[in-house]
């Protein structure tokens, strides 16, 4: 019985986190629309935090997520992603993750 309750609780938390992602994306977009620096930072921070927590609830370690982001940035840089060519954003993110 306890396993069933725990499984239901875990499923409910995952569903809640998914709705949090959508809610925070709306918060971010509203902040961009309003030009509110505070709302933009808050929305981005909430999206990042929620992504890490959702990953953890799904059995993905935070370290694995960091490594996946680093690998993705490396691939984008090697493939000549436009954000890298125009602004150097990919290298900047790789550098930031490496220094953490």
N, CA, C and O atoms as a printed pandas DataFrame, in Angstrom:
     atom_number atom_name residue_name chain_id  residue_number  x_coord  y_coord  z_coord
0              1         N          UNK        A               1    0.816   -1.194    0.000
1              2        CA          UNK        A               1    0.000    0.000    0.000
2              3         C          UNK        A               1    0.860    1.259    0.000
3              4         O          UNK        A               1    0.574    2.210   -0.727
4              5         N          UNK        A               2    1.927    1.265    0.826
5              6        CA          UNK        A               2    2.807    2.428    0.884
6              7         C          UNK        A               2    3.487    2.687   -0.455
7              8         O          UNK        A               2    3.698    3.839   -0.832
8              9         N          UNK        A               3    3.830    1.616   -1.177
9             10        CA          UNK        A               3    4.461    1.781   -2.490
10            11         C          UNK        A               3    3.517    2.455   -3.468
11            12         O          UNK        A               3    3.938    3.296   -4.263
12            13         N          UNK        A               4    2.240    2.092   -3.415
13            14        CA          UNK        A               4    1.248    2.711   -4.294
14            15         C          UNK        A               4    1.089    4.189   -3.992
15            16         O          UNK        A               4    0.985    5.009   -4.904
16            17         N          UNK        A               5    1.071    4.525   -2.714
17            18        CA          UNK        A               5    0.947    5.926   -2.299
18            19         C          UNK        A               5    2.178    6.708   -2.739
19            20         O          UNK        A               5    2.064    7.824   -3.246
20            21         N          UNK        A               6    3.362    6.116   -2.543
21            22        CA          UNK        A               6    4.605    6.776   -2.941
22            23         C          UNK        A               6    4.659    6.974   -4.453
23            24         O          UNK        A               6    5.071    8.034   -4.923
24            25         N          UNK        A               7    4.252    5.973   -5.211
25            26        CA          UNK        A               7    4.253    6.074   -6.673
26            27         C          UNK        A               7    3.292    7.169   -7.136
27            28         O          UNK        A               7    3.619    7.953   -8.028
28            29         N          UNK        A               8    2.120    7.218   -6.536
29            30        CA          UNK        A               8    1.146    8.255   -6.890
30            31         C          UNK        A               8    1.682    9.640   -6.532
31            32         O          UNK        A               8    1.508   10.596   -7.288
32            33         N          UNK        A               9    2.329    9.739   -5.382
33            34        CA          UNK        A               9    2.905   11.018   -4.947
34            35         C          UNK        A               9    4.003   11.463   -5.911
35            36         O          UNK        A               9    4.067   12.634   -6.288
36            37         N          UNK        A              10    4.864   10.526   -6.309
37            38        CA          UNK        A              10    5.938   10.857   -7.251
38            39         C          UNK        A              10    5.380   11.299   -8.601
39            40         O          UNK        A              10    5.878   12.254   -9.198
40            41         N          UNK        A              11    4.350   10.609   -9.081
41            42        CA          UNK        A              11    3.729   10.979  -10.359
42            43         C          UNK        A              11    3.098   12.367  -10.266
43            44         O          UNK        A              11    3.197   13.166  -11.197
44            45         N          UNK        A              12    2.457   12.643   -9.146
45            46        CA          UNK        A              12    1.816   13.945   -8.951
46            47         C          UNK        A              12    2.855   15.064   -8.928
47            48         O          UNK        A              12    2.626   16.129   -9.501
48            49         N          UNK        A              13    3.990   14.835   -8.275
49            50        CA          UNK        A              13    5.058   15.835   -8.220
50            51         C          UNK        A              13    5.605   16.102   -9.624
51            52         O          UNK        A              13    5.851   17.252   -9.987
52            53         N          UNK        A              14    5.794   15.048  -10.407
53            54        CA          UNK        A              14    6.302   15.215  -11.768
54            55         C          UNK        A              14    5.319   16.036  -12.606
55            56         O          UNK        A              14    5.727   16.931  -13.346
56            57         N          UNK        A              15    4.044   15.734  -12.489
57            58        CA          UNK        A              15    3.032   16.509  -13.225
58            59         C          UNK        A              15    3.035   17.965  -12.768
59            60         O          UNK        A              15    2.916   18.870  -13.594
60            61         N          UNK        A              16    3.169   18.200  -11.462
61            62        CA          UNK        A              16    3.209   19.562  -10.937
62            63         C          UNK        A              16    4.425   20.307  -11.490
63            64         O          UNK        A              16    4.320   21.470  -11.880
64            65         N          UNK        A              17    5.585   19.630  -11.522
65            66        CA          UNK        A              17    6.794   20.272  -12.047
66            67         C          UNK        A              17    6.643   20.620  -13.525
67            68         O          UNK        A              17    7.143   21.653  -13.970
68            69         N          UNK        A              18    5.971   19.785  -14.275
69            70        CA          UNK        A              18    5.731   20.083  -15.693
70            71         C          UNK        A              18    4.881   21.343  -15.836
71            72         O          UNK        A              18    5.150   22.181  -16.697
72            73         N          UNK        A              19    3.860   21.477  -14.998
73            74        CA          UNK        A              19    3.043   22.688  -15.074
74            75         C          UNK        A              19    3.823   23.910  -14.598
75            76         O          UNK        A              19    3.610   25.017  -15.093
76            77         N          UNK        A              20    4.730   23.709  -13.633
77            78        CA          UNK        A              20    5.592   24.797  -13.181
78            79         C          UNK        A              20    6.457   25.318  -14.324
79            80         O          UNK        A              20    6.642   26.527  -14.463
80            81         N          UNK        A              21    6.986   24.411  -15.140
81            82        CA          UNK        A              21    7.798   24.833  -16.285
82            83         C          UNK        A              21    6.993   25.737  -17.214
83            84         O          UNK        A              21    7.479   26.781  -17.651
84            85         N          UNK        A              22    5.775   25.335  -17.510
85            86        CA          UNK        A              22    4.918   26.129  -18.392
86            87         C          UNK        A              22    4.594   27.478  -17.740
87            88         O          UNK        A              22    4.641   28.519  -18.396
88            89         N          UNK        A              23    4.269   27.450  -16.456
89            90        CA          UNK        A              23    3.943   28.672  -15.729
90            91         C          UNK        A              23    5.129   29.637  -15.711
91            92         O          UNK        A              23    4.959   30.837  -15.926
92            93         N          UNK        A              24    6.309   29.119  -15.459
93            94        CA          UNK        A              24    7.497   29.965  -15.403
94            95         C          UNK        A              24    7.874   30.501  -16.787
95            96         O          UNK        A              24    8.390   31.611  -16.908
96            97         N          UNK        A              25    7.610   29.702  -17.829
97            98        CA          UNK        A              25    7.851   30.198  -19.192
98            99         C          UNK        A              25    6.919   31.378  -19.472
99           100         O          UNK        A              25    7.337   32.374  -20.063
100          101         N          UNK        A              26    5.665   31.268  -19.051
101          102        CA          UNK        A              26    4.723   32.378  -19.222
102          103         C          UNK        A              26    5.190   33.601  -18.440
103          104         O          UNK        A              26    5.104   34.727  -18.931
104          105         N          UNK        A              27    5.681   33.379  -17.228
105          106        CA          UNK        A              27    6.204   34.467  -16.395
106          107         C          UNK        A              27    7.385   35.157  -17.095
107          108         O          UNK        A              27    7.475   36.385  -17.112
108          109         N          UNK        A              28    8.267   34.367  -17.659
109          110        CA          UNK        A              28    9.418   34.910  -18.386
110          111         C          UNK        A              28    8.964   35.732  -19.593
111          112         O          UNK        A              28    9.424   36.856  -19.796
112          113         N          UNK        A              29    8.069   35.167  -20.381
113          114        CA          UNK        A              29    7.609   35.873  -21.581
114          115         C          UNK        A              29    6.895   37.171  -21.225
115          116         O          UNK        A              29    7.029   38.174  -21.926
116          117         N          UNK        A              30    6.143   37.148  -20.141
117          118        CA          UNK        A              30    5.476   38.373  -19.683
118          119         C          UNK        A              30    6.524   39.396  -19.254
119          120         O          UNK        A              30    6.385   40.584  -19.547
120          121         N          UNK        A              31    7.565   38.948  -18.566
121          122        CA          UNK        A              31    8.640   39.845  -18.164
122          123         C          UNK        A              31    9.352   40.470  -19.362
123          124         O          UNK        A              31    9.692   41.653  -19.347
124          125         N          UNK        A              32    9.572   39.661  -20.396
125          126        CA          UNK        A              32   10.197   40.185  -21.621
126          127         C          UNK        A              32    9.279   41.228  -22.255
127          128         O          UNK        A              32    9.732   42.302  -22.651
128          129         N          UNK        A              33    7.997   40.910  -22.350
129          130        CA          UNK        A              33    7.027   41.822  -22.941
130          131         C          UNK        A              33    6.999   43.157  -22.187
131          132         O          UNK        A              33    6.932   44.227  -22.792
132          133         N          UNK        A              34    7.051   43.068  -20.857
133          134        CA          UNK        A              34    6.996   44.272  -20.030
134          135         C          UNK        A              34    8.341   44.983  -19.931
135          136         O          UNK        A              34    8.415   46.130  -19.490
136          137         N          UNK        A              35    9.392   44.299  -20.343
137          138        CA          UNK        A              35   10.726   44.873  -20.213
138          139         C          UNK        A              35   11.188   44.912  -18.762
139          140         O          UNK        A              35   11.991   45.764  -18.382
140          141         N          UNK        A              36   10.678   43.983  -17.952
141          142        CA          UNK        A              36   11.016   43.949  -16.532
142          143         C          UNK        A              36   12.243   43.064  -16.302
143          144         O          UNK        A              36   12.169   41.839  -16.395
144          145         N          UNK        A              37   13.352   43.702  -16.005
145          146        CA          UNK        A              37   14.605   42.983  -15.757
146          147         C          UNK        A              37   14.419   41.966  -14.622
147          148         O          UNK        A              37   14.890   40.832  -14.714
148          149         N          UNK        A              38   13.743   42.375  -13.572
149          150        CA          UNK        A              38   13.514   41.498  -12.415
150          151         C          UNK        A              38   12.705   40.253  -12.817
151          152         O          UNK        A              38   13.064   39.135  -12.448
152          153         N          UNK        A              39   11.620   40.447  -13.568
153          154        CA          UNK        A              39   10.785   39.310  -13.981
154          155         C          UNK        A              39   11.528   38.384  -14.945
155          156         O          UNK        A              39   11.335   37.168  -14.913
156          157         N          UNK        A              40   12.368   38.952  -15.792
157          158        CA          UNK        A              40   13.146   38.133  -16.731
158          159         C          UNK        A              40   14.115   37.239  -15.959
159          160         O          UNK        A              40   14.181   36.034  -16.201
160          161         N          UNK        A              41   14.857   37.826  -15.040
161          162        CA          UNK        A              41   15.812   37.042  -14.240
162          163         C          UNK        A              41   15.078   35.997  -13.409
163          164         O          UNK        A              41   15.502   34.843  -13.343
164          165         N          UNK        A              42   13.982   36.397  -12.778
165          166        CA          UNK        A              42   13.211   35.476  -11.955
166          167         C          UNK        A              42   12.670   34.309  -12.794
167          168         O          UNK        A              42   12.740   33.155  -12.370
168          169         N          UNK        A              43   12.140   34.607  -13.968
169          170        CA          UNK        A              43   11.608   33.562  -14.839
170          171         C          UNK        A              43   12.682   32.604  -15.311
171          172         O          UNK        A              43   12.490   31.388  -15.292
172          173         N          UNK        A              44   13.820   33.153  -15.736
173          174        CA          UNK        A              44   14.928   32.300  -16.181
174          175         C          UNK        A              44   15.457   31.433  -15.042
175          176         O          UNK        A              44   15.703   30.240  -15.222
176          177         N          UNK        A              45   15.629   32.040  -13.873
177          178        CA          UNK        A              45   16.128   31.285  -12.715
178          179         C          UNK        A              45   15.153   30.165  -12.347
179          180         O          UNK        A              45   15.572   29.050  -12.036
180          181         N          UNK        A              46   13.875   30.462  -12.383
181          182        CA          UNK        A              46   12.868   29.457  -12.051
182          183         C          UNK        A              46   12.857   28.320  -13.069
183          184         O          UNK        A              46   12.693   27.157  -12.701
184          185         N          UNK        A              47   13.031   28.651  -14.343
185          186        CA          UNK        A              47   13.084   27.608  -15.375
186          187         C          UNK        A              47   14.290   26.689  -15.189
187          188         O          UNK        A              47   14.176   25.469  -15.305
188          189         N          UNK        A              48   15.434   27.284  -14.903
189          190        CA          UNK        A              48   16.645   26.482  -14.697
190          191         C          UNK        A              48   16.479   25.591  -13.475
191          192         O          UNK        A              48   16.748   24.391  -13.537
192          193         N          UNK        A              49   16.034   26.177  -12.358
193          194        CA          UNK        A              49   15.867   25.407  -11.120
194          195         C          UNK        A              49   14.847   24.288  -11.310
195          196         O          UNK        A              49   15.079   23.155  -10.889
196          197         N          UNK        A              50   13.739   24.600  -11.930
197          198        CA          UNK        A              50   12.690   23.608  -12.145
198          199         C          UNK        A              50   13.192   22.483  -13.052
199          200         O          UNK        A              50   12.842   21.320  -12.848
200          201         N          UNK        A              51   13.998   22.817  -14.039
201          202        CA          UNK        A              51   14.555   21.799  -14.937
202          203         C          UNK        A              51   15.456   20.831  -14.182
203          204         O          UNK        A              51   15.386   19.619  -14.388
204          205         N          UNK        A              52   16.297   21.367  -13.311
205          206        CA          UNK        A              52   17.168   20.506  -12.507
206          207         C          UNK        A              52   16.350   19.593  -11.587
207          208         O          UNK        A              52   16.633   18.401  -11.465
208          209         N          UNK        A              53   15.335   20.171  -10.947
209          210        CA          UNK        A              53   14.526   19.393  -10.008
210          211         C          UNK        A              53   13.701   18.337  -10.743
211          212         O          UNK        A              53   13.597   17.200  -10.284
212          213         N          UNK        A              54   13.118   18.708  -11.874
213          214        CA          UNK        A              54   12.370   17.733  -12.667
214          215         C          UNK        A              54   13.297   16.597  -13.109
215          216         O          UNK        A              54   12.933   15.424  -13.025
216          217         N          UNK        A              55   14.476   16.948  -13.573
217          218        CA          UNK        A              55   15.443   15.922  -13.964
218          219         C          UNK        A              55   15.744   14.988  -12.800
219          220         O          UNK        A              55   15.794   13.770  -12.968
220          221         N          UNK        A              56   15.939   15.555  -11.640
221          222        CA          UNK        A              56   16.223   14.732  -10.444
222          223         C          UNK        A              56   15.065   13.801  -10.126
223          224         O          UNK        A              56   15.278   12.632   -9.803
224          225         N          UNK        A              57   13.850   14.307  -10.214
225          226        CA          UNK        A              57   12.667   13.482   -9.962
226          227         C          UNK        A              57   12.534   12.366  -10.999
227          228         O          UNK        A              57   11.942   11.322  -10.724
228          229         N          UNK        A              58   13.089   12.593  -12.196
229          230        CA          UNK        A              58   13.040   11.589  -13.261
230          231         C          UNK        A              58   14.260   10.672  -13.244
231          232         O          UNK        A              58   14.433    9.841  -14.136
232          233         N          UNK        A              59   15.103   10.826  -12.223
233          234        CA          UNK        A              59   16.253    9.941  -12.063
234          235         C          UNK        A              59   17.515   10.398  -12.765
235          236         O          UNK        A              59   18.431    9.602  -12.975
236          237         N          UNK        A              60   17.577   11.671  -13.131
237          238        CA          UNK        A              60   18.744   12.221  -13.811
238          239         C          UNK        A              60   19.505   13.095  -12.817
239          240         O          UNK        A              60   18.948   14.033  -12.247
240          241         N          UNK        A              61   20.766   12.781  -12.618
241          242        CA          UNK        A              61   21.548   13.564  -11.658
242          243         C          UNK        A              61   21.823   14.959  -12.218
243          244         O          UNK        A              61   21.834   15.173  -13.431
244          245         N          UNK        A              62   22.041   15.880  -11.317
245          246        CA          UNK        A              62   22.347   17.257  -11.729
246          247         C          UNK        A              62   23.658   17.294  -12.499
247          248         O          UNK        A              62   23.802   18.057  -13.454
248          249         N          UNK        A              63   24.602   16.477  -12.086
249          250        CA          UNK        A              63   25.881   16.388  -12.792
250          251         C          UNK        A              63   25.678   15.886  -14.227
251          252         O          UNK        A              63   26.292   16.402  -15.161
252          253         N          UNK        A              64   24.817   14.881  -14.396
253          254        CA          UNK        A              64   24.524   14.358  -15.733
254          255         C          UNK        A              64   23.883   15.424  -16.614
255          256         O          UNK        A              64   24.186   15.531  -17.802
256          257         N          UNK        A              65   22.998   16.206  -16.015
257          258        CA          UNK        A              65   22.360   17.282  -16.770
258          259         C          UNK        A              65   23.393   18.329  -17.172
259          260         O          UNK        A              65   23.391   18.797  -18.311
260          261         N          UNK        A              66   24.276   18.699  -16.244
261          262        CA          UNK        A              66   25.355   19.640  -16.575
262          263         C          UNK        A              66   26.208   19.105  -17.724
263          264         O          UNK        A              66   26.535   19.838  -18.657
264          265         N          UNK        A              67   26.563   17.824  -17.649
265          266        CA          UNK        A              67   27.391   17.213  -18.702
266          267         C          UNK        A              67   26.655   17.192  -20.039
267          268         O          UNK        A              67   27.263   17.417  -21.085
268          269         N          UNK        A              68   25.348   16.922  -20.008
269          270        CA          UNK        A              68   24.562   16.907  -21.241
270          271         C          UNK        A              68   24.510   18.296  -21.880
271          272         O          UNK        A              68   24.600   18.431  -23.100
272          273         N          UNK        A              69   24.364   19.320  -21.048
273          274        CA          UNK        A              69   24.346   20.691  -21.572
274          275         C          UNK        A              69   25.715   21.031  -22.167
275          276         O          UNK        A              69   25.794   21.613  -23.249
276          277         N          UNK        A              70   26.778   20.673  -21.470
277          278        CA          UNK        A              70   28.131   20.925  -21.970
278          279         C          UNK        A              70   28.361   20.203  -23.291
279          280         O          UNK        A              70   28.899   20.786  -24.232
280          281         N          UNK        A              71   27.957   18.945  -23.366
281          282        CA          UNK        A              71   28.099   18.179  -24.615
282          283         C          UNK        A              71   27.305   18.808  -25.756
283          284         O          UNK        A              71   27.780   18.885  -26.888
284          285         N          UNK        A              72   26.098   19.255  -25.445
285          286        CA          UNK        A              72   25.258   19.892  -26.463
286          287         C          UNK        A              72   25.896   21.179  -26.966
287          288         O          UNK        A              72   25.874   21.456  -28.165
288          289         N          UNK        A              73   26.469   21.973  -26.049
289          290        CA          UNK        A              73   27.111   23.219  -26.450
290          291         C          UNK        A              73   28.343   22.938  -27.315
291          292         O          UNK        A              73   28.591   23.633  -28.301
292          293         N          UNK        A              74   29.104   21.919  -26.937
293          294        CA          UNK        A              74   30.278   21.535  -27.722
294          295         C          UNK        A              74   29.856   21.147  -29.142
295          296         O          UNK        A              74   30.481   21.555  -30.121
296          297         N          UNK        A              75   28.796   20.360  -29.236
297          298        CA          UNK        A              75   28.296   19.933  -30.553
298          299         C          UNK        A              75   27.839   21.145  -31.378
299          300         O          UNK        A              75   28.154   21.254  -32.563
300          301         N          UNK        A              76   27.095   22.049  -30.736
301          302        CA          UNK        A              76   26.628   23.253  -31.443
302          303         C          UNK        A              76   27.816   24.089  -31.941
303          304         O          UNK        A              76   27.826   24.571  -33.073
304          305         N          UNK        A              77   28.809   24.244  -31.067
305          306        CA          UNK        A              77   29.984   25.036  -31.456
306          307         C          UNK        A              77   30.697   24.394  -32.634
307          308         O          UNK        A              77   31.071   25.078  -33.587
308          309         N          UNK        A              78   30.887   23.077  -32.572
309          310        CA          UNK        A              78   31.586   22.358  -33.650
310          311         C          UNK        A              78   30.814   22.407  -34.965
311          312         O          UNK        A              78   31.413   22.402  -36.041
312          313         N          UNK        A              79   29.495   22.452  -34.880
313          314        CA          UNK        A              79   28.660   22.490  -36.082
314          315         C          UNK        A              79   28.467   23.910  -36.606
315          316         O          UNK        A              79   27.786   24.116  -37.611
316          317         N          UNK        A              80   29.065   24.891  -35.926
317          318        CA          UNK        A              80   28.965   26.272  -36.386
318          319         C          UNK        A              80   27.599   26.899  -36.151
319          320         O          UNK        A              80   27.069   27.597  -37.016
320          321         N          UNK        A              81   27.041   26.651  -34.991
321          322        CA          UNK        A              81   25.731   27.211  -34.644
322          323         C          UNK        A              81   25.759   28.724  -34.825
323          324         O          UNK        A              81   26.757   29.378  -34.522
324          325         N          UNK        A              82   24.652   29.271  -35.323
325          326        CA          UNK        A              82   24.570   30.706  -35.604
326          327         C          UNK        A              82   24.824   31.573  -34.373
327          328         O          UNK        A              82   25.472   32.615  -34.472
328          329         N          UNK        A              83   24.323   31.153  -33.223
329          330        CA          UNK        A              83   24.554   31.945  -32.005
330          331         C          UNK        A              83   26.033   32.022  -31.670
331          332         O          UNK        A              83   26.498   33.012  -31.106
332          333         N          UNK        A              84   26.766   30.980  -32.017
333          334        CA          UNK        A              84   28.219   31.002  -31.792
334          335         C          UNK        A              84   28.897   31.918  -32.795
335          336         O          UNK        A              84   29.739   32.738  -32.432
336          337         N          UNK        A              85   28.529   31.775  -34.043
337          338        CA          UNK        A              85   29.159   32.583  -35.091
338          339         C          UNK        A              85   28.881   34.069  -34.913
339          340         O          UNK        A              85   29.776   34.892  -35.106
340          341         N          UNK        A              86   27.664   34.419  -34.550
341          342        CA          UNK        A              86   27.279   35.814  -34.448
342          343         C          UNK        A              86   27.679   36.460  -33.118
343          344         O          UNK        A              86   28.104   37.615  -33.086
344          345         N          UNK        A              87   27.538   35.701  -32.016
345          346        CA          UNK        A              87   27.700   36.324  -30.705
346          347         C          UNK        A              87   28.673   35.616  -29.772
347          348         O          UNK        A              87   29.055   36.185  -28.750
348          349         N          UNK        A              88   29.083   34.395  -30.092
349          350        CA          UNK        A              88   29.956   33.636  -29.204
350          351         C          UNK        A              88   29.238   33.105  -27.968
351          352         O          UNK        A              88   29.877   32.799  -26.961
352          353         N          UNK        A              89   27.898   32.993  -28.042
353          354        CA          UNK        A              89   27.105   32.559  -26.883
354          355         C          UNK        A              89   27.416   31.128  -26.452
355          356         O          UNK        A              89   27.429   30.827  -25.259
356          357         N          UNK        A              90   27.661   30.260  -27.408
357          358        CA          UNK        A              90   27.903   28.850  -27.090
358          359         C          UNK        A              90   29.212   28.718  -26.304
359          360         O          UNK        A              90   29.250   28.044  -25.274
360          361         N          UNK        A              91   30.264   29.348  -26.778
361          362        CA          UNK        A              91   31.549   29.311  -26.067
362          363         C          UNK        A              91   31.446   29.952  -24.689
363          364         O          UNK        A              91   32.054   29.479  -23.729
364          365         N          UNK        A              92   30.676   31.024  -24.597
365          366        CA          UNK        A              92   30.502   31.704  -23.310
366          367         C          UNK        A              92   29.825   30.774  -22.304
367          368         O          UNK        A              92   30.220   30.730  -21.139
368          369         N          UNK        A              93   28.815   30.035  -22.743
369          370        CA          UNK        A              93   28.132   29.107  -21.846
370          371         C          UNK        A              93   29.048   27.945  -21.476
371          372         O          UNK        A              93   29.087   27.533  -20.316
372          373         N          UNK        A              94   29.780   27.417  -22.444
373          374        CA          UNK        A              94   30.741   26.355  -22.151
374          375         C          UNK        A              94   31.756   26.824  -21.107
375          376         O          UNK        A              94   32.059   26.097  -20.160
376          377         N          UNK        A              95   32.272   28.021  -21.281
377          378        CA          UNK        A              95   33.244   28.574  -20.350
378          379         C          UNK        A              95   32.642   28.725  -18.946
379          380         O          UNK        A              95   33.277   28.390  -17.946
380          381         N          UNK        A              96   31.425   29.227  -18.894
381          382        CA          UNK        A              96   30.728   29.393  -17.613
382          383         C          UNK        A              96   30.564   28.044  -16.905
383          384         O          UNK        A              96   30.840   27.935  -15.710
384          385         N          UNK        A              97   30.124   27.033  -17.625
385          386        CA          UNK        A              97   29.925   25.706  -17.013
386          387         C          UNK        A              97   31.244   25.089  -16.567
387          388         O          UNK        A              97   31.302   24.425  -15.532
388          389         N          UNK        A              98   32.282   25.301  -17.326
389          390        CA          UNK        A              98   33.604   24.759  -16.982
390          391         C          UNK        A              98   34.128   25.379  -15.678
391          392         O          UNK        A              98   34.776   24.696  -14.885
392          393         N          UNK        A              99   33.853   26.652  -15.460
393          394        CA          UNK        A              99   34.368   27.353  -14.284
394          395         C          UNK        A              99   33.559   27.095  -13.017
395          396         O          UNK        A              99   34.009   27.447  -11.927
396          397         N          UNK        A             100   32.391   26.497  -13.129
397          398        CA          UNK        A             100   31.547   26.254  -11.938
398          399         C          UNK        A             100   32.111   25.184  -11.059
399          400         O          UNK        A             100   31.526   24.863  -10.025
